[in-house]
């Protein structure tokens, strides 16, 4: 299996993980302007969760075998 072929198979998974991380960071940046206690819950609960899922999905896509 060539390196180019392996890169073609991992690209969609990396795109998904990048999207999750970006969405989590956007939610966290958006909640920084809020001035109420719910902001922390959204910041950590939704933004932090999306960020963590994106990072885990990224790491799993690097170490998992690519399917043919």
Secondary structure, 3 states (H helix, E strand, C coil): CCHHHHHHHHHHHHHHHHHHHHHHHHHHHHHCCCCCHHHHHHHHHHHHHHHHHHHHHHHHHHHCCCCC
